[in-house]
């Protein structure tokens, strides 16, 4: 008999020791069971107590690490570029021995200092007297910290899978997130709590957008549907089936009843809530990976899988009308036919616009707002800066300042490339970006100030900064007068760049570390310098350079 068959024999077949032993053995077994159960309950209680203690210790340790990180960030910015290593924080705060200066340092203006210090610890009491610096370092420490330096604030947790997309409400009080766990969640930003969860999608949620008055959310999914959610009732308003995976959705900036979706069947589909049996379809020759609706609500910018930007006039799209009594469970755009030359009639002059000779697929397009404060929201003019993410580890930033006065107001032809941003990793990953425009940003004054100290303006294909004069000016940049671009990255970080024609324009300002997996998307707040980043680690992290925005 093998082991398996032996284990399958019921215990009732085991021979008994005697006829009278059954009852006594049963009572003894019950007593042993009770004793064993009580012992296990005591052990579980003891383990719970230990677990609570471990959680408290873990919380205290995280706070110590956070405080340590803040200390390091502050000191590293005070000292500027030095030789101190990130983990050796006490080397900065430690009481120094006699400084060693170079041969030219006898006059007190030394530039090299060797500081002896004790081994680093997580907690230590630091007094101002311990921070002894040379005259050069003192001048650096007197500078204000760069106001554009972002600090980690808190993490939102609740999704059970990768968080793929996030979007702030135009009112700035809420954040919507879409996840691979098939849900859409709504968060109270300032109180850091979950407000609602929508779970009608059957596959990954790929994209989100709020309407212009922050009362409805549009979501797209790989289940090929576009769904509209009402925040007042926390219910699904309507759902639309399409022929392909939804890759982007956008509301009209002038009408909350109208919205658009781009999908993997090369279609841009226009919907109107007031006429659910009528749609407009624009047929492309490649996947529609990203959309932007211009301020008139009629012209649409698309980025596709062939690496081309195109501007469409939605009024010239294919109109499909269904009878009111007609019920169709299939994809609404499936009756539009296939791409043909007639579709070019809907394209605006200057389209298509190729971002490069290799025609790398475009994963995302981001337009700045013309007036200051975060990303473009409904009713504002179209911005000057257009950022294009593609699958080659490069974000291309274009200047649209001449578009409005040359040719068609939505033509792409007058655009000029001003930056090719590198440093992040987005090859083979659909990483999204966001642009922040400071509320006091004035592009003319920034350019004049920069031209006074840097290189002269050229044809726009290169940055206008002078690389040799980056750190000479004592005046620190003001975030309210800056234009920043943030992007996710496949290397588990988010990155912030200056793109506003300042002295550091085109450079990485900061790498935001903290996520433990790919950062799929980032989004700036519509009015404040607040950044939300979402990741494959199932979390959303918040960053800001300001101290008193959130309740914590």
MITI-733692 format. One record per residue (C-alpha): residue in one letter; y, x, z. Coordinates in nm, 4 decimals, always signed. Each point is the difference from the previous one (the first is absolute). Example, Ala and Ser with C-alpha at 12.3 -4.5 7.8 and 13.67 -1.06 7.14 Angstrom:
<rs>
R, residu, north, east, up
R, A, -0.4500, +1.2300, +0.7800
R, S, +0.3440, +0.1370, -0.0660
</rs>
This chain:
<rs>
R, residu, north, east, up
R, X, +0.0000, +0.0000, +0.0000
R, X, +0.3348, +0.1477, -0.0997
R, X, +0.3064, +0.0181, +0.2212
R, X, +0.1749, -0.2842, -0.1755
R, X, -0.2889, -0.2441, +0.0471
R, X, -0.0408, +0.1040, +0.3618
R, X, +0.3658, -0.0722, +0.0779
R, X, -0.0280, -0.3403, -0.1602
R, X, -0.2692, -0.1184, +0.2459
R, X, +0.1425, -0.2698, +0.2346
R, X, +0.0173, +0.0943, +0.3673
R, X, -0.2055, -0.3094, +0.0908
R, X, -0.3135, +0.1682, -0.1357
R, X, +0.0240, +0.2805, +0.2548
R, X, -0.2857, -0.0344, +0.2535
R, X, +0.1015, -0.1181, +0.3507
R, X, -0.1134, +0.1749, +0.3178
R, X, -0.1348, -0.3205, +0.1477
R, X, +0.0187, -0.3738, -0.0044
R, X, +0.2385, -0.0131, +0.2940
R, X, +0.2177, +0.2823, -0.1111
R, X, +0.1883, -0.2048, -0.2589
R, X, +0.2258, -0.1864, +0.2408
R, X, +0.0762, +0.2989, +0.2245
R, X, +0.0607, +0.2235, -0.2972
R, X, +0.2409, -0.2565, -0.1441
R, X, +0.2042, -0.0165, +0.3203
R, X, +0.0148, +0.3751, +0.0244
R, X, +0.1074, +0.0258, -0.3638
R, X, +0.2801, -0.2522, +0.0575
R, X, +0.1217, +0.1925, +0.3025
R, X, -0.0065, +0.3272, -0.1912
R, X, +0.1894, -0.1649, -0.2834
R, X, +0.2736, -0.1224, +0.2361
R, X, +0.0322, +0.3398, +0.1593
R, X, +0.0157, +0.1666, -0.3378
R, X, +0.2614, -0.2504, -0.1201
R, X, +0.2157, +0.0564, +0.3072
R, X, -0.0252, +0.3757, -0.0504
R, X, +0.1038, -0.0350, -0.3632
R, X, +0.2936, -0.2246, +0.0915
R, X, +0.1209, +0.2556, +0.2528
R, X, -0.0356, +0.2735, -0.2594
R, X, +0.1931, -0.2046, -0.2586
R, X, +0.2764, -0.0602, +0.2553
R, X, +0.0119, +0.3696, +0.0789
R, X, +0.0159, +0.0867, -0.3708
R, X, +0.2821, -0.2502, -0.0539
R, X, +0.1952, +0.1631, +0.2801
R, X, -0.0537, +0.3416, -0.1554
R, X, +0.1002, -0.1368, -0.3409
R, X, +0.3236, -0.1406, +0.1429
R, X, +0.0762, +0.3355, +0.1573
R, X, -0.0699, +0.1781, -0.3286
R, X, +0.2265, -0.2411, -0.1861
R, X, +0.2814, +0.0616, +0.2478
R, X, -0.0485, +0.3744, -0.0293
R, X, -0.0081, -0.0293, -0.3786
R, X, +0.3229, -0.2005, +0.0052
R, X, +0.1669, +0.2594, +0.2219
R, X, -0.1239, +0.2780, -0.2274
R, X, +0.1360, -0.1743, -0.3080
R, X, +0.3360, -0.0401, +0.1719
R, X, +0.0016, +0.3691, +0.0900
R, X, -0.0797, +0.0937, -0.3595
R, X, +0.2717, -0.2344, -0.1256
R, X, +0.2549, +0.1482, +0.2414
R, X, -0.1091, +0.3473, -0.1042
R, X, +0.0457, -0.0889, -0.3664
R, X, +0.3507, -0.1306, +0.0651
R, X, +0.0882, +0.3180, +0.1885
R, X, -0.1261, +0.2147, -0.2811
R, X, +0.1869, -0.1987, -0.2655
R, X, +0.3254, +0.0272, +0.1928
R, X, -0.0310, +0.3709, +0.0687
R, X, -0.1171, +0.0896, -0.3491
R, X, +0.3090, -0.1672, -0.1436
R, X, +0.2245, +0.1731, +0.2516
R, X, -0.1340, +0.3428, -0.0860
R, X, -0.0233, -0.0549, -0.3716
R, X, -0.2472, +0.2018, -0.1998
R, X, -0.1694, +0.2360, +0.2408
R, X, -0.3272, +0.1684, +0.0688
R, X, -0.1173, -0.2269, +0.2809
R, X, -0.3308, -0.1722, -0.0685
R, X, -0.0328, -0.3783, +0.0528
R, X, -0.2628, +0.0210, +0.2750
R, X, +0.1899, +0.2617, +0.2020
R, X, +0.2725, -0.2282, +0.1295
R, X, +0.0486, +0.1953, +0.3241
R, X, +0.0746, +0.3108, -0.2020
R, X, +0.3276, -0.1728, -0.0772
R, X, +0.0658, -0.1224, +0.3520
R, X, -0.1452, +0.2994, +0.1866
R, X, +0.2219, +0.2454, +0.1849
R, X, +0.0472, +0.2905, -0.2412
R, X, -0.0287, +0.3669, +0.0747
R, X, +0.2595, +0.2438, -0.1278
R, X, +0.0567, -0.0933, -0.3650
R, X, -0.0978, +0.2513, -0.2629
R, X, +0.2654, +0.0284, -0.2669
R, X, +0.0050, +0.1722, -0.3331
R, X, +0.1835, +0.3258, -0.0639
R, X, +0.3136, -0.1878, -0.0956
R, X, -0.0077, -0.2268, +0.3028
R, X, +0.1952, +0.2097, +0.2502
R, X, +0.3097, -0.2147, -0.0325
R, X, -0.1691, -0.3108, +0.1372
R, X, -0.0502, -0.1663, -0.3372
R, X, -0.3725, +0.0558, -0.0276
R, X, -0.2166, -0.2155, -0.2205
R, X, -0.3458, +0.0948, +0.1313
R, X, -0.1135, -0.0848, +0.3505
R, X, -0.3393, +0.0568, +0.1602
R, X, -0.0572, -0.2355, +0.2929
R, X, -0.2795, +0.0464, +0.2499
R, X, -0.1338, -0.3204, +0.1497
R, X, -0.2901, -0.1382, +0.2034
R, X, -0.2814, -0.1904, -0.1732
R, X, +0.0994, -0.3490, -0.1166
R, X, -0.0716, -0.3033, +0.2176
R, X, +0.0267, -0.3736, -0.0625
R, X, +0.2481, -0.0522, +0.2826
R, X, +0.2655, +0.2310, +0.1329
R, X, +0.3424, -0.0277, +0.1639
R, X, +0.2636, +0.1508, -0.2208
R, X, +0.3541, +0.0774, +0.1083
R, X, +0.2892, +0.0771, -0.2280
R, X, +0.0301, +0.3460, +0.1548
R, X, -0.3405, +0.1008, -0.1377
R, X, +0.1120, -0.0494, -0.3593
R, X, +0.1678, +0.3366, -0.0658
R, X, +0.1009, +0.0609, -0.3594
R, X, +0.1777, +0.2666, -0.1984
R, X, +0.3424, -0.0773, -0.1411
R, X, -0.1462, -0.0878, -0.3390
R, X, -0.2463, -0.2428, +0.1538
R, X, +0.2712, -0.1487, +0.2180
R, X, +0.2032, -0.0837, -0.3062
R, X, -0.3050, -0.1690, -0.1498
R, X, -0.0662, -0.1936, +0.3192
R, X, +0.3576, -0.1311, -0.0006
R, X, -0.0683, -0.1776, -0.3278
R, X, -0.0855, -0.3659, +0.0165
R, X, -0.3562, -0.0910, -0.0760
R, X, -0.0443, -0.1297, -0.3550
R, X, +0.0456, -0.3747, +0.0384
R, X, -0.2499, -0.0528, -0.2782
R, X, -0.2866, +0.1399, +0.2057
R, X, -0.2469, -0.2847, +0.0646
R, X, -0.1992, -0.0353, +0.3216
R, X, -0.3189, -0.1938, +0.0577
R, X, +0.0612, -0.3181, +0.2017
R, X, -0.3155, -0.2102, +0.0264
R, X, -0.3176, -0.1182, -0.1752
R, X, -0.1067, -0.3522, -0.0942
R, X, -0.3741, -0.0612, +0.0216
R, X, -0.1956, -0.3122, -0.0938
R, X, -0.1513, +0.0523, -0.3432
R, X, -0.3703, +0.0827, -0.0207
R, X, +0.0227, +0.1998, -0.3229
R, X, +0.2469, +0.2076, -0.2009
R, X, +0.3568, -0.1343, -0.0035
R, X, +0.0953, +0.0174, -0.3666
R, X, +0.3462, -0.1525, -0.0219
R, X, +0.2981, -0.0863, +0.2233
R, X, +0.3309, -0.1767, -0.0570
R, X, +0.2978, -0.0739, +0.2261
R, X, +0.1517, -0.3459, -0.0045
R, X, +0.3562, -0.0081, -0.1425
R, X, +0.1275, -0.1097, +0.3427
R, X, -0.1505, +0.3215, +0.1400
R, X, -0.1724, -0.1659, +0.2969
R, X, -0.3541, -0.0178, -0.1368
R, X, -0.2519, +0.2137, -0.1864
R, X, -0.2885, -0.1253, -0.2135
R, X, -0.3111, +0.2101, -0.0551
R, X, -0.2964, -0.0352, -0.2337
R, X, -0.3359, +0.1600, +0.0619
R, X, -0.3445, +0.0692, -0.1346
R, X, -0.1221, -0.2347, +0.2755
R, X, +0.1194, -0.2828, -0.2326
R, X, +0.2789, -0.1140, +0.2315
R, X, +0.3782, -0.0213, -0.0071
R, X, +0.1648, +0.0542, +0.3382
R, X, +0.3578, -0.0664, +0.1072
R, X, +0.1536, +0.2103, +0.2767
R, X, +0.3045, -0.0346, +0.2225
R, X, +0.1550, +0.3414, -0.0630
R, X, +0.2233, +0.0336, +0.3041
R, X, -0.2432, -0.1450, +0.2544
R, X, -0.2970, +0.1731, -0.1616
R, X, -0.2354, -0.2962, -0.0009
R, X, -0.2101, -0.1884, -0.2516
R, X, +0.1442, -0.3378, -0.0993
R, X, -0.2493, -0.1398, -0.2528
R, X, -0.3118, +0.0825, -0.1990
R, X, -0.0899, -0.1501, -0.3388
R, X, -0.3602, +0.0414, -0.1100
R, X, -0.0558, -0.2069, -0.3159
R, X, -0.0515, +0.2997, -0.2312
R, X, -0.3610, +0.0937, -0.0729
R, X, +0.0577, +0.3629, -0.1026
R, X, +0.2502, +0.2767, +0.0836
R, X, +0.3679, -0.0954, +0.0227
R, X, +0.1816, +0.2335, -0.2383
R, X, +0.3687, -0.0952, +0.0104
R, X, +0.2583, -0.2122, +0.1848
R, X, +0.3585, -0.1173, -0.0291
R, X, +0.2300, -0.2268, +0.1997
R, X, +0.2234, -0.2608, -0.1551
R, X, +0.3745, +0.0432, +0.0294
R, X, +0.0501, -0.2014, +0.3199
R, X, -0.3004, +0.1390, +0.1931
R, X, -0.1897, -0.3306, +0.0161
R, X, -0.2857, +0.0599, -0.2448
R, X, -0.2321, +0.2872, -0.0902
R, X, -0.1592, +0.0637, -0.3378
R, X, -0.3312, +0.1877, +0.0048
R, X, -0.2197, +0.1374, -0.2778
R, X, -0.3620, +0.1035, +0.0298
R, X, -0.2951, +0.1503, -0.1809
R, X, -0.1511, -0.3492, +0.0167
R, X, +0.2287, -0.0638, -0.3020
R, X, +0.2162, -0.2519, +0.1835
R, X, +0.3657, -0.0266, +0.0924
R, X, +0.0624, -0.1932, +0.3208
R, X, +0.3176, -0.1375, +0.1513
R, X, +0.0281, -0.0310, +0.3801
R, X, +0.2470, -0.1992, +0.2097
R, X, +0.1220, +0.1714, +0.3198
R, X, +0.1289, -0.3181, +0.1585
R, X, -0.3384, -0.1744, -0.0038
R, X, -0.2153, +0.3157, -0.0263
R, X, -0.1929, -0.1634, -0.2814
R, X, -0.0926, +0.0664, -0.3614
R, X, +0.2387, -0.1777, -0.2382
R, X, -0.1733, +0.0663, -0.3305
R, X, -0.2473, +0.2308, -0.1736
R, X, -0.0165, +0.1070, -0.3655
R, X, -0.3030, +0.1459, -0.1763
R, X, +0.0591, +0.2686, -0.2630
R, X, -0.2180, +0.1999, -0.2369
R, X, +0.0191, +0.3379, +0.1777
R, X, +0.0560, +0.1861, +0.3258
R, X, +0.3569, -0.0497, +0.1244
R, X, +0.1845, +0.3325, +0.0128
R, X, +0.3554, -0.1142, +0.0778
R, X, +0.1994, -0.3141, +0.0802
R, X, +0.3751, -0.0632, +0.0107
R, X, +0.2289, -0.2930, +0.0746
R, X, +0.2992, -0.0702, -0.2171
R, X, +0.3080, +0.1386, +0.1818
R, X, +0.1972, -0.3169, -0.0778
R, X, -0.2596, -0.2790, +0.0324
R, X, -0.2704, -0.0274, +0.2671
R, X, -0.1924, -0.2454, -0.2160
R, X, -0.0740, +0.2626, -0.2665
R, X, -0.2265, +0.3015, +0.0379
R, X, -0.1949, +0.2422, -0.2170
R, X, -0.3336, +0.1809, +0.0172
R, X, -0.1451, +0.2947, -0.1913
R, X, -0.3746, +0.0422, -0.0406
R, X, -0.2769, +0.2145, -0.1464
R, X, -0.0261, -0.2230, -0.3080
R, X, +0.3326, +0.1412, -0.1259
R, X, +0.1936, -0.3161, +0.0859
R, X, +0.3279, -0.0703, +0.1740
R, X, -0.0238, -0.3622, +0.1107
R, X, +0.3021, -0.2092, +0.0971
R, X, -0.0465, -0.2928, +0.2392
R, X, +0.2335, -0.2813, +0.1091
R, X, -0.0919, -0.2020, +0.3104
R, X, +0.1803, -0.3023, -0.1430
R, X, -0.2174, -0.0042, -0.3145
R, X, -0.3494, +0.1071, +0.1110
R, X, -0.1478, -0.0981, -0.3380
R, X, +0.2216, +0.2384, -0.1955
R, X, -0.0033, +0.3797, -0.0111
R, X, +0.1519, +0.2807, -0.2073
R, X, -0.2148, +0.2938, -0.1113
R, X, +0.1227, +0.3370, -0.1284
R, X, -0.2815, +0.1948, -0.1681
R, X, -0.0040, +0.3779, +0.0276
R, X, -0.2396, +0.2565, -0.1482
R, X, -0.0874, +0.1543, +0.3405
R, X, -0.0503, -0.0898, +0.3670
R, X, +0.3162, -0.1190, +0.1754
R, X, +0.0013, +0.2225, +0.3091
R, X, +0.3510, -0.0717, +0.1262
R, X, +0.2877, -0.2467, -0.0450
R, X, +0.3714, -0.0252, +0.0682
R, X, +0.2067, -0.3124, -0.0719
R, X, +0.3642, +0.0706, -0.0887
R, X, +0.2900, -0.1795, +0.1654
R, X, +0.0253, -0.2654, -0.2738
R, X, -0.3518, -0.1210, +0.0799
R, X, -0.0975, +0.0073, -0.3672
R, X, -0.0534, +0.3650, -0.0910
R, X, -0.3042, +0.1801, +0.1402
R, X, -0.0720, +0.3718, +0.0202
R, X, -0.3678, +0.0986, -0.0109
R, X, -0.1908, +0.3242, +0.0506
R, X, -0.3426, +0.0110, -0.1607
R, X, -0.3209, +0.2001, -0.0197
R, X, +0.1106, +0.1752, -0.3202
R, X, +0.2928, +0.1637, +0.1816
R, X, +0.2670, -0.2197, -0.1601
R, X, +0.2974, -0.1858, +0.1421
R, X, +0.0924, -0.3202, -0.1792
R, X, +0.2674, -0.2649, +0.0442
R, X, -0.0946, -0.3560, -0.0952
R, X, +0.2034, -0.3153, -0.0552
R, X, -0.2081, -0.2651, +0.1741
R, X, +0.1647, -0.2751, -0.2040
R, X, -0.1810, +0.1318, -0.3072
R, X, -0.3471, -0.0040, +0.1550
R, X, -0.2863, -0.2267, -0.0985
R, X, +0.0439, -0.3381, +0.1663
R, X, -0.3158, -0.1819, +0.0997
R, X, +0.0229, -0.3652, +0.1072
R, X, -0.2820, -0.2067, +0.1455
R, X, +0.0007, -0.3801, +0.0159
R, X, +0.0779, -0.1320, +0.3466
R, X, -0.3468, -0.1527, +0.0279
R, X, -0.1652, +0.3202, -0.1253
R, X, -0.2103, +0.1821, +0.2589
R, X, -0.1076, +0.3551, -0.0813
R, X, -0.1867, +0.2185, +0.2458
R, X, +0.0032, +0.3061, -0.2226
R, X, +0.2719, +0.2623, -0.0420
R, X, +0.3318, -0.1551, -0.1012
R, X, +0.0945, +0.2919, -0.2262
R, X, -0.3381, +0.0080, -0.1727
R, X, +0.1287, -0.2365, -0.2681
R, X, +0.2808, +0.2351, -0.1028
R, X, -0.2041, +0.1879, -0.2581
R, X, -0.0024, +0.3770, -0.0475
R, X, +0.2689, +0.2614, -0.0507
R, X, +0.1589, -0.0028, -0.3446
R, X, +0.3087, +0.1341, -0.1721
R, X, +0.1762, -0.3284, +0.0689
R, X, +0.0156, +0.1004, +0.3668
R, X, +0.2508, +0.2699, -0.0917
R, X, +0.2539, -0.2753, -0.0620
R, X, +0.0377, -0.0325, +0.3755
R, X, +0.0798, +0.3696, +0.0472
R, X, +0.3598, +0.1109, +0.0529
R, X, +0.1521, +0.2809, -0.2091
R, X, -0.0950, +0.3394, +0.1381
R, X, -0.3534, -0.1063, +0.0930
R, X, -0.2454, +0.1512, +0.0364
R, X, +0.1289, +0.2979, +0.1993
R, X, -0.2580, +0.2776, +0.0446
R, X, +0.0272, +0.1959, +0.3248
R, X, -0.1740, +0.3085, -0.1410
R, X, -0.1936, +0.1360, -0.2962
R, X, -0.3330, -0.0356, +0.1828
R, X, +0.0499, -0.3748, +0.0578
R, X, -0.1318, +0.0112, +0.3551
R, X, -0.0673, -0.3524, +0.1340
R, X, +0.2859, -0.1368, +0.2072
R, X, -0.1111, -0.1142, +0.3452
R, X, +0.3318, -0.1340, +0.1252
R, X, +0.3687, -0.0470, -0.0807
R, X, +0.2759, -0.0245, +0.2610
R, X, +0.3624, -0.0960, -0.0569
R, X, +0.2771, +0.0840, +0.2451
R, X, +0.2586, -0.2529, +0.1069
R, X, +0.3502, +0.0595, -0.1261
R, X, +0.1663, -0.0958, +0.3253
R, X, -0.1165, +0.1860, +0.3077
R, X, -0.2810, -0.0794, +0.2361
R, X, -0.3666, +0.0368, -0.0778
R, X, -0.1702, -0.1452, -0.3040
R, X, +0.1422, -0.2424, -0.2519
R, X, -0.0149, -0.3620, +0.1154
R, X, +0.0809, -0.3265, -0.1696
R, X, +0.3532, -0.0434, -0.1342
R, X, +0.0975, +0.3668, -0.0046
R, X, +0.0766, +0.2006, -0.3107
R, X, -0.2701, +0.2142, -0.1536
R, X, +0.0133, +0.3505, +0.1372
R, X, +0.0879, +0.3353, -0.1479
R, X, -0.3270, +0.1773, +0.0823
R, X, -0.3392, -0.0820, -0.1465
R, X, -0.3035, +0.1800, +0.1441
R, X, -0.3284, +0.0081, -0.1915
R, X, -0.3283, +0.0944, +0.1673
R, X, -0.2754, +0.1248, -0.2275
R, X, -0.3439, +0.1529, +0.0499
R, X, +0.1074, +0.3634, -0.0374
R, X, +0.1453, +0.0822, +0.3459
R, X, +0.3532, -0.0471, -0.1354
R, X, +0.2597, -0.2692, +0.0703
R, X, +0.2636, -0.0144, -0.2743
R, X, +0.3440, -0.1241, +0.0994
R, X, +0.2316, -0.1283, -0.2724
R, X, +0.3748, -0.0564, +0.0045
R, X, +0.0969, -0.3394, -0.1420
R, X, +0.3779, +0.0398, +0.0422
R, X, +0.0630, -0.0146, -0.3766
R, X, -0.2286, -0.2946, -0.0692
R, X, +0.2584, -0.2690, +0.0704
R, X, +0.2595, +0.1391, -0.2418
R, X, -0.2234, +0.1080, -0.2850
R, X, -0.1996, -0.2333, -0.2236
R, X, -0.1891, -0.2834, +0.1686
R, X, +0.0664, -0.0335, +0.3778
R, X, -0.3748, +0.0254, +0.0616
R, X, -0.0802, +0.2664, -0.2561
R, X, -0.1957, +0.3041, +0.1161
R, X, +0.1294, +0.2352, -0.2695
R, X, +0.3126, +0.1255, +0.1864
R, X, -0.1985, +0.1034, +0.3086
R, X, -0.0149, +0.3688, +0.0874
R, X, -0.2568, +0.1845, +0.2094
R, X, +0.1665, +0.1613, +0.3023
R, X, -0.2963, +0.0920, +0.2219
R, X, -0.3697, +0.0720, -0.0296
R, X, -0.1083, -0.0192, +0.3633
R, X, -0.3094, +0.1889, +0.1112
R, X, -0.1725, +0.0869, +0.3255
R, X, -0.1870, -0.3259, +0.0586
R, X, -0.3466, -0.0796, -0.1378
R, X, -0.0576, -0.3124, -0.2078
R, X, -0.2367, +0.1174, -0.2715
R, X, -0.2594, -0.2737, -0.0588
R, X, +0.1507, -0.2174, +0.2743
R, X, +0.2437, -0.2939, -0.0479
R, X, +0.2610, +0.1227, +0.2486
R, X, +0.3223, -0.2005, +0.0431
R, X, +0.3550, +0.1150, +0.0805
R, X, +0.3229, -0.1483, +0.1348
R, X, +0.3715, +0.0868, -0.0252
R, X, +0.2615, -0.0231, +0.2742
R, X, +0.3729, -0.0107, -0.0826
R, X, +0.2334, +0.0626, +0.2939
R, X, +0.2523, -0.2735, +0.0694
R, X, +0.2916, +0.2442, -0.0478
R, X, -0.1412, +0.1765, -0.3034
R, X, +0.2621, +0.0706, -0.2652
R, X, -0.1459, +0.1813, -0.2955
R, X, +0.3349, +0.1211, -0.1344
R, X, +0.1086, +0.1670, +0.3260
R, X, -0.3424, +0.1603, +0.0444
R, X, +0.0096, +0.1472, -0.3489
R, X, +0.3538, +0.1359, +0.0439
R, X, -0.0856, +0.1551, +0.3364
R, X, -0.3136, +0.1577, -0.1424
R, X, +0.1683, +0.1351, -0.3121
R, X, +0.2494, +0.1791, +0.2218
R, X, -0.2705, +0.2208, +0.1518
R, X, -0.2847, -0.0074, -0.2468
R, X, -0.0748, +0.0121, -0.3672
R, X, +0.1919, -0.1947, -0.2597
R, X, -0.1363, -0.3282, -0.1340
R, X, -0.2342, +0.0458, -0.2929
R, X, -0.1781, -0.2484, -0.2244
R, X, -0.1764, -0.1611, +0.2951
R, X, -0.3398, +0.1535, -0.0578
R, X, +0.0274, +0.2226, +0.3077
R, X, +0.1280, -0.0304, +0.3526
R, X, +0.3656, +0.0952, +0.0421
R, X, -0.0478, +0.1856, +0.3284
R, X, +0.0455, +0.3702, +0.0553
R, X, -0.3204, +0.1346, +0.1531
R, X, +0.1759, +0.2968, +0.1568
R, X, +0.2462, -0.2112, +0.1937
R, X, -0.2247, -0.2520, +0.1710
R, X, +0.0449, +0.1042, +0.3614
R, X, +0.3493, +0.1504, +0.0043
R, X, +0.1964, -0.3164, +0.0679
R, X, +0.0299, -0.0954, +0.3690
R, X, +0.0482, -0.3671, -0.0887
R, X, -0.3253, -0.1920, +0.0442
R, X, -0.0869, -0.2739, -0.2516
R, X, +0.0599, -0.3583, +0.1117
R, X, -0.2905, -0.2358, -0.0625
R, X, +0.2460, -0.2810, -0.0738
R, X, +0.1342, +0.2069, -0.2902
R, X, -0.3400, +0.1039, -0.1355
R, X, -0.2537, -0.1227, -0.2512
R, X, -0.3574, +0.0690, +0.1102
R, X, -0.3332, -0.0533, -0.1685
R, X, -0.3162, -0.0359, +0.2072
R, X, -0.3515, +0.0062, -0.1390
R, X, -0.3546, -0.0216, +0.1226
R, X, -0.2515, +0.2710, -0.0771
R, X, -0.3731, +0.0577, -0.0234
R, X, +0.0248, +0.2934, +0.2444
R, X, +0.0430, -0.2407, +0.2977
R, X, +0.3784, +0.0516, +0.0205
R, X, +0.3173, -0.1739, -0.1124
R, X, +0.2885, +0.1959, -0.1547
R, X, +0.3776, -0.0507, -0.0061
R, X, +0.2225, +0.1449, -0.2732
R, X, +0.3762, +0.0136, -0.0504
R, X, +0.0863, -0.1377, -0.3462
R, X, +0.3694, -0.0844, +0.0418
R, X, +0.1728, +0.2993, -0.1669
R, X, +0.0602, +0.1734, +0.3330
R, X, -0.0520, +0.3710, +0.0634
R, X, -0.3672, -0.0579, +0.0828
R, X, -0.0588, -0.2445, -0.2819
R, X, -0.3451, +0.0199, -0.1533
R, X, -0.1559, +0.1690, +0.3023
R, X, -0.2521, -0.1075, +0.2609
R, X, +0.1975, -0.0810, +0.3139
R, X, -0.2961, -0.0784, +0.2210
R, X, -0.3760, -0.0458, +0.0094
R, X, -0.1008, -0.2856, +0.2299
R, X, -0.3273, +0.0801, +0.1718
R, X, -0.2133, -0.2318, +0.2087
R, X, -0.2235, -0.2083, -0.2240
R, X, -0.3658, +0.1043, -0.0178
R, X, -0.0730, -0.1158, -0.3551
R, X, +0.1765, -0.0609, -0.3308
R, X, +0.3484, -0.1535, +0.0216
R, X, -0.0047, -0.2614, -0.2735
R, X, +0.3508, -0.1384, +0.0241
R, X, +0.3331, +0.0291, +0.1805
R, X, +0.2919, -0.2403, +0.0245
R, X, +0.3562, +0.0356, +0.1250
R, X, +0.1679, -0.2728, +0.2037
R, X, +0.2554, -0.2004, -0.2064
R, X, +0.2988, +0.1050, +0.2127
R, X, -0.0999, +0.2583, +0.2633
R, X, -0.1442, +0.3514, -0.0381
R, X, -0.3452, -0.1165, +0.1066
R, X, -0.3126, +0.0981, -0.1906
R, X, -0.3411, -0.1670, +0.0177
R, X, -0.3072, +0.1856, -0.1289
R, X, -0.3463, -0.1491, -0.0471
R, X, -0.3246, +0.1882, -0.0271
R, X, -0.3733, -0.0017, -0.0579
R, X, -0.0279, +0.0667, +0.3752
R, X, +0.0603, -0.3781, +0.0455
R, X, +0.3423, +0.0462, +0.1622
R, X, +0.3715, -0.0407, -0.0693
R, X, +0.2356, +0.2591, +0.1479
R, X, +0.3759, -0.0342, +0.0466
R, X, +0.2532, +0.2808, -0.0289
R, X, +0.3755, +0.0161, +0.0498
R, X, +0.2666, +0.2612, +0.0801
R, X, +0.1756, -0.2390, +0.2360
R, X, -0.0811, -0.0335, +0.3699
R, X, +0.1031, -0.3571, +0.0813
R, X, -0.1405, -0.2297, -0.2646
R, X, -0.3281, -0.1147, +0.1490
R, X, -0.0742, -0.1392, +0.3441
R, X, -0.2124, +0.2992, +0.1049
</rs>
